[in-house]
Amino acid sequence: MSKPVVDQDMCVGCGLCAQVCSDVFELKSDGKAHIIKGADYDDDCVQDAVDQCPVGAISE
């Protein structure tokens, strides 16, 4: 899988992605979701985060 991308302009920092896929996503001090460097991009985990993002800020 290619590296997922979080659109920082769209992200509202709800943290759902970090809850469903904590090995790939984290909330940083700016209140936005970010990709964890060096993360293993598990297809199912990332897809769950993409599907559950309430504002569609995550893409693959």
URWOZI-V193714 format. One record per residue. N is the residue number from 1. RES is the residue in one letter. SS is DSSP state (2 for helix, 1 for strand, 0 for the rest). PHI is phi in radians with two decimals (* if undefined). PSI is psi in degrees with one decimal (* if undefined). Layout:
n	res	ss	phi	psi
N	RES	SS	PHI	PSI
N	RES	SS	PHI	PSI
This chain:
n	res	ss	phi	psi
1	M	0	*	144.2
2	S	0	-1.34	162.4
3	K	0	-1.14	129.5
4	P	0	-1.20	158.9
5	V	1	-2.24	136.9
6	V	1	-1.89	120.8
7	D	0	-1.32	106.5
8	Q	0	-1.13	-26.6
9	D	0	-1.28	-29.8
10	M	0	-1.56	-29.5
11	C	0	-1.06	131.5
12	V	0	-1.84	1.1
13	G	0	1.25	30.3
14	C	0	-1.22	-24.3
15	G	0	1.49	2.4
16	L	2	-1.08	-40.0
17	C	2	-1.06	-41.3
18	A	2	-1.20	-27.7
19	Q	2	-1.29	-42.5
20	V	2	-1.51	-18.2
21	C	0	-2.56	64.4
22	S	0	-1.22	-13.5
23	D	0	-1.38	-14.4
24	V	0	-2.05	-36.2
25	F	1	-2.01	145.7
26	E	1	-2.53	152.0
27	L	1	-1.62	131.8
28	K	0	-1.83	179.1
29	S	0	-1.09	-18.1
30	D	0	-1.38	-1.7
31	G	0	1.41	11.4
32	K	0	-2.01	156.8
33	A	1	-1.39	142.2
34	H	1	-2.38	156.3
35	I	1	-1.42	135.1
36	I	0	-1.32	125.9
37	K	0	-1.08	135.3
38	G	0	1.36	8.4
39	A	0	-1.18	149.2
40	D	0	-1.53	116.8
41	Y	0	-1.46	80.8
42	D	0	-1.12	122.2
43	D	2	-0.96	-50.2
44	D	2	-1.16	-42.3
45	C	2	-1.10	-49.4
46	V	2	-1.14	-40.3
47	Q	2	-1.09	-38.2
48	D	2	-1.04	-43.5
49	A	2	-1.13	-43.2
50	V	2	-1.03	-47.9
51	D	2	-1.16	-33.2
52	Q	2	-1.64	-10.1
53	C	0	-1.08	119.5
54	P	0	-1.19	-18.0
55	V	0	-2.02	3.8
56	G	0	1.18	34.5
57	A	0	-1.47	-8.0
58	I	1	-1.90	133.4
59	S	1	-2.33	161.6
60	E	0	-1.83	*
